[in-house]
Amino acid sequence: MKTALTLKDAKDILDGCLKCVCCTYGGSGWPEYHIVCPLYARDHSFTASLGGITYVARALLDGKLSWDDPAVAEIAYTCTACRACDSNCYVLGCNRLEVKPSDVVRLLRSELVRRGKIKNPEIKRVLDRVVGGLFYLEEGRLPQVPAEIKSEAATTVLFGECLHSPSQKGQYQAAFNLFSKIGQSLSTFAEKGCCGSSLYDLGLFDHLEPLVKANWDAMKKLKGKEWVFLSPHCQEFVIKRYGEFLPGYKAPRSRHISEVLAAAFSEGKLKSKRTGALKVSYHDPCFLGRGLGIYDAPRAALTALKGVKLIEMSRNRANSFCCGARALGNYFPNMSEETAKERVREFQETGAEVLVTSCQYCRDRFRSVFPAAHRSRVKDLLELVDERT
């Protein structure tokens, strides 16, 4: 979707919604349907779904709703941007403007930003932090790459743009430990600026294009190298969205860190040493799974660990239920927390001991709703593999 588009440009697309509610459900067919839209799971109302937001947008454009109504901004930002609607809607995604269902929410947010209608203090805090550079990577915030694998001539570049929480330092440290065990040299890309994914999802389009172009100018100097991403949000945006801003853009070769680990186990470069029995359940991050289509690699890495038994949650892979981390509005109070709690309850039903994911947002959100004494039961894939190799 081109960010030069406006909600008004997409009016014909909004008119295509059939109210079929497919955007809320996933599954292989009756009776295996599962609710996958967190908004709909909370209210079971059409308004609280992507289809409902589409009709809200139409009503705003037709003058039947007021942009001044604070509920408009609240529902737009309470959406978790999980992209379940993109996987299940077969109508809105088929258009010449390449506007997907989740893009309707982005266009609505962009219009709200343009009109100055963002009043929720939590939303304003995040917007101010992103635009103000407080998420940007500062010198020295990344752990040091071990000397034995650090090489500016390496063919592998680890994308380490920005840190959204202190816990990511541990994620990077585990990654460096694992590259050392694999024996793979690498360099890091850590310019002062984020990749732009947060700006894109929050509708801050005016700030986006200069950032993307500046990043790409720096990345082009590393032409021919393979890029490894820890954050699925960064990878999805750089690989699949940068072309929306850069004429002639050709995405660089890239892998998610889970794919690197799965290949290292397969090739015998990484071996499981700790062998104690452990039951785990894996949570598919929205942007790694539905965004990038990466489902098998994390599971391959987990099952390569001796003693580890993988037990799937009832909603998994393309039908995974969101962690709720990106719900910033309060159309439903405590939406982010309650969404995470629902997913944790689903995890507890498996009887597994450890909840594993491969996204910093998911890890932090799940840990925040676990009792303090049990937060160590939530691990990033990198952490668990590092501990057992």
C-alpha positions in Angstrom: 0.0 0.0 0.0 1.4 3.4 -1.0 1.4 5.8 2.0 0.5 8.6 -0.5 -3.0 7.1 -0.4 -5.7 8.6 1.9 -8.8 7.0 3.4 -10.8 8.9 0.8 -8.8 7.3 -2.0 -9.8 3.9 -0.7 -13.5 4.7 -0.5 -14.4 2.2 -3.3 -12.5 -0.5 -1.5 -14.4 0.2 1.8 -17.6 -0.2 -0.1 -16.6 -3.8 -0.9 -17.0 -5.2 2.6 -19.8 -7.8 2.6 -20.2 -8.1 6.4 -19.4 -11.8 6.1 -17.3 -11.7 9.3 -14.6 -13.9 7.8 -12.1 -11.3 9.1 -12.7 -12.6 12.6 -12.4 -16.3 12.2 -9.7 -18.8 11.2 -9.4 -22.6 10.9 -9.5 -25.4 8.4 -13.3 -25.5 8.3 -16.3 -26.3 10.5 -16.2 -27.3 13.3 -12.5 -26.2 13.6 -13.2 -22.4 13.4 -11.5 -20.3 16.0 -11.9 -16.6 16.7 -8.6 -15.0 15.7 -9.5 -11.2 15.8 -8.8 -9.9 19.3 -11.3 -7.1 19.0 -14.1 -9.5 18.1 -13.0 -12.0 20.8 -13.6 -9.2 23.3 -17.1 -8.1 22.2 -18.5 -10.5 19.6 -19.9 -7.5 17.9 -19.4 -6.7 14.2 -18.4 -3.2 15.1 -15.5 -4.6 16.9 -13.9 -6.3 13.9 -12.0 -5.2 10.8 -15.3 -5.2 8.9 -16.9 -3.0 11.6 -14.0 -0.5 11.4 -14.4 -0.5 7.6 -18.0 0.6 8.1 -16.9 3.2 10.7 -14.5 4.6 8.1 -17.3 4.7 5.4 -19.6 6.6 7.9 -16.8 9.1 8.6 -16.3 9.8 4.9 -20.0 10.1 4.3 -20.4 12.5 7.2 -22.6 10.1 9.2 -20.1 10.0 12.1 -18.0 12.9 13.5 -14.2 12.8 13.5 -14.5 14.6 16.9 -16.0 11.5 18.5 -13.2 10.2 20.7 -14.4 6.6 20.3 -13.3 6.7 16.6 -9.6 7.1 17.6 -10.0 4.7 20.4 -11.3 1.8 18.3 -8.7 2.6 15.5 -5.8 2.2 18.0 -7.3 -0.6 20.1 -7.0 -2.8 17.0 -3.8 -4.9 17.7 -2.7 -4.9 14.0 -2.4 -8.7 14.2 -3.2 -9.1 10.5 -5.6 -12.1 11.1 -8.0 -10.2 8.9 -5.5 -10.2 6.0 -5.3 -14.0 6.2 -9.1 -14.5 6.2 -10.7 -11.8 4.1 -10.9 -12.7 0.5 -12.7 -9.5 -0.7 -11.0 -6.3 0.5 -7.5 -7.5 -0.4 -8.3 -7.9 -4.1 -8.0 -4.4 -5.5 -5.7 -2.4 -7.8 -4.5 -0.1 -5.0 -3.1 -3.1 -3.1 -4.9 -2.0 0.1 -5.3 -5.0 2.5 -7.8 -5.1 5.3 -5.2 -4.1 7.9 -4.3 -1.2 5.7 -7.8 0.2 6.3 -6.8 0.7 9.9 -3.5 2.3 9.0 -5.3 4.8 6.6 -7.9 5.6 9.3 -5.1 6.2 11.8 -3.2 8.4 9.3 -6.3 10.5 8.8 -6.8 10.8 12.6 -3.2 12.0 13.0 -3.6 14.5 10.1 -6.7 15.9 11.7 -5.1 16.1 15.2 -7.6 13.8 16.8 -5.2 11.7 18.9 -6.2 12.5 22.5 -5.5 9.3 24.3 -2.4 9.9 26.5 -0.9 6.5 25.9 -1.2 6.8 22.1 0.3 10.3 22.3 3.2 9.0 24.5 4.1 6.4 22.0 3.8 8.7 19.0 6.0 11.3 20.7 8.6 8.7 21.6 8.8 7.3 18.1 8.9 10.7 16.4 11.2 12.2 19.1 13.7 9.4 18.6 13.5 7.9 22.1 13.2 4.4 20.6 16.3 5.0 18.5 19.4 3.0 19.1 22.0 4.9 21.1 25.7 4.3 20.9 26.7 1.4 23.2 23.2 0.1 23.9 23.7 -3.2 22.0 25.8 -5.8 23.8 29.3 -6.1 22.3 29.8 -8.6 19.5 32.3 -11.2 20.6 35.7 -10.4 19.1 36.1 -13.9 17.6 33.1 -13.5 15.3 33.1 -9.7 14.7 34.1 -8.8 11.2 33.2 -5.9 9.0 34.0 -8.2 6.0 31.5 -10.8 7.1 28.8 -11.8 4.6 26.2 -11.7 7.4 24.8 -8.5 8.8 22.7 -8.5 12.0 20.0 -5.8 11.8 20.0 -4.1 15.1 18.3 -0.8 14.6 16.3 0.1 17.7 15.5 -1.2 21.2 12.0 -0.8 22.4 12.6 -2.4 25.8 15.6 -3.3 28.0 14.8 -7.0 27.7 16.0 -6.8 24.1 19.6 -6.5 25.3 19.3 -10.1 26.5 17.9 -11.2 23.1 20.9 -9.7 21.3 23.3 -11.2 23.8 21.8 -14.7 23.3 22.1 -14.1 19.5 25.8 -13.2 19.7 26.4 -16.3 22.0 24.7 -18.5 19.4 26.6 -17.1 16.4 29.8 -17.8 18.4 28.7 -21.4 19.0 27.9 -21.8 15.3 31.2 -20.2 14.4 29.7 -17.6 12.0 31.2 -14.2 11.7 29.0 -11.1 11.4 28.8 -7.4 11.5 25.9 -5.3 12.8 23.8 -2.6 11.3 22.9 0.0 14.0 22.3 3.4 12.5 20.6 6.0 14.6 17.0 5.6 13.6 14.3 2.9 13.5 13.4 0.9 10.4 10.0 2.8 10.2 7.6 -0.1 11.0 6.2 1.7 14.1 5.6 4.9 12.2 3.9 2.9 9.4 1.6 1.0 11.7 0.7 4.1 13.8 -0.3 6.1 10.7 2.6 8.6 11.0 3.2 8.7 7.3 4.5 12.2 7.1 7.7 11.1 9.0 8.2 7.9 7.2 9.6 8.4 3.7 12.7 10.4 4.8 13.6 7.8 7.4 13.2 4.9 4.9 15.3 6.6 2.3 18.1 7.4 4.8 18.1 3.9 6.1 18.2 2.4 2.6 21.1 4.7 1.6 23.1 3.3 4.5 22.0 -0.3 3.8 22.9 -0.2 0.1 26.6 0.2 1.1 26.4 -3.4 2.3 25.2 -4.7 -1.0 25.4 -8.5 -1.6 25.3 -9.4 2.1 22.7 -11.5 3.9 20.7 -9.7 6.5 19.6 -11.5 9.7 16.7 -10.0 11.7 15.7 -10.7 15.3 12.6 -8.6 15.1 9.9 -9.9 12.7 8.4 -6.3 12.7 11.6 -4.9 11.3 12.1 -7.7 8.8 8.5 -7.6 7.4 8.7 -3.8 7.0 12.2 -3.7 5.4 11.8 -6.7 3.1 8.1 -6.3 2.1 7.3 -2.6 2.6 10.4 -0.6 1.6 9.5 -1.0 -2.0 6.5 1.2 -1.4 8.8 4.1 -0.9 11.8 3.3 -3.1 11.5 3.0 -6.9 13.3 0.0 -8.2 13.8 -1.4 -4.8 15.1 -5.0 -4.7 14.9 -6.6 -1.3 18.2 -7.9 0.1 18.6 -11.5 1.0 17.4 -12.0 4.5 16.6 -14.6 7.1 14.9 -14.5 10.5 17.1 -15.7 13.3 14.9 -18.8 13.8 15.8 -19.8 10.2 19.5 -19.4 11.0 19.1 -21.6 14.1 17.1 -24.3 12.3 19.7 -24.5 9.5 22.6 -24.6 12.1 21.0 -27.6 13.8 20.3 -29.3 10.5 23.9 -28.8 9.3 25.4 -30.0 12.7 26.9 -26.6 13.5 24.8 -26.3 16.6 24.2 -29.1 19.0 21.9 -29.6 22.0 23.8 -30.3 25.2 21.3 -29.8 28.0 19.0 -32.8 27.8 16.5 -32.5 30.7 12.9 -33.1 29.8 10.9 -29.9 29.1 7.5 -29.3 27.7 7.1 -26.1 25.7 4.4 -24.4 23.7 5.2 -22.0 20.9 3.4 -18.8 20.2 3.5 -17.7 16.6 4.1 -13.9 16.5 1.7 -12.2 14.1 4.4 -10.5 12.0 6.6 -13.6 11.8 3.8 -15.9 10.9 1.1 -14.1 9.0 3.5 -11.3 8.0 6.5 -13.4 6.8 5.0 -16.9 6.5 7.7 -18.3 8.9 6.1 -21.1 10.9 8.4 -24.2 10.6 11.8 -22.7 11.4 11.1 -21.9 15.1 9.5 -25.3 15.6 12.5 -27.0 13.9 14.9 -25.2 16.3 12.8 -26.2 19.3 12.4 -29.8 18.4 16.2 -30.1 17.7 16.7 -29.5 21.4 17.1 -32.8 23.3 14.5 -33.4 25.9 12.2 -30.7 24.6 8.6 -31.7 23.7 6.5 -29.2 21.7 2.8 -29.0 22.6 0.8 -26.9 20.3 -1.9 -24.4 21.5 -5.3 -24.9 19.9 -4.8 -21.7 17.9 -1.5 -21.8 16.1 0.4 -21.0 12.9 -1.8 -18.8 10.7 -4.6 -19.0 13.2 -2.5 -17.9 16.2 -4.1 -15.5 18.6 -2.3 -12.2 19.1 -0.4 -11.3 22.3 -2.1 -7.9 22.4 1.1 -5.8 22.7 0.1 -3.4 19.9 -3.3 -2.4 21.3 -2.8 1.2 22.4 -6.4 2.5 22.5 -9.0 2.0 25.2 -12.2 1.3 23.2 -12.1 -1.8 25.4 -10.3 -0.9 28.7 -7.1 -3.0 29.3 -7.4 -4.5 25.9 -3.7 -5.3 25.6 -3.6 -6.9 29.0 -6.8 -9.0 28.6 -5.7 -10.2 25.1 -2.4 -11.4 26.6 -4.2 -13.1 29.5 -6.5 -15.0 27.1 -3.5 -16.3 25.2 -1.8 -17.3 28.4 -4.8 -19.2 29.5 -4.7 -21.1 26.2 -1.0 -21.8 26.9 -1.8 -23.1 30.4 -4.4 -25.6 28.9 -1.5 -27.3 27.1 0.2 -28.3 30.4 3.5 -27.0 29.0 6.1 -25.6 31.4 7.5 -22.8 29.1 5.9 -20.4 26.7 8.3 -19.7 23.9 8.0 -17.0 21.3 10.2 -15.2 18.8 9.3 -11.5 19.1 10.3 -8.9 21.7 6.8 -7.5 21.9 5.2 -10.9 22.6 7.8 -11.9 25.2 7.4 -8.7 27.2 3.6 -8.6 26.9 3.3 -12.2 28.2 5.8 -11.7 31.0 3.8 -8.6 32.1 0.7 -10.7 32.8 2.4 -13.7 34.5 2.8 -13.6 38.3 6.2 -12.2 39.1 7.5 -15.5 40.5 6.7 -17.3 37.2 7.8 -14.8 34.6 10.8 -17.0 33.8 8.4 -19.4 32.2 8.2 -17.0 29.2 11.2 -17.2 27.0 12.4 -16.0 23.7 13.4 -18.7 21.3 17.0 -17.4 21.4 17.2 -17.6 25.2 16.0 -21.2 25.3 18.3 -22.4 22.5 21.2 -20.5 24.1 20.6 -22.2 27.5 20.4 -25.7 26.0 23.3 -25.6 23.6 
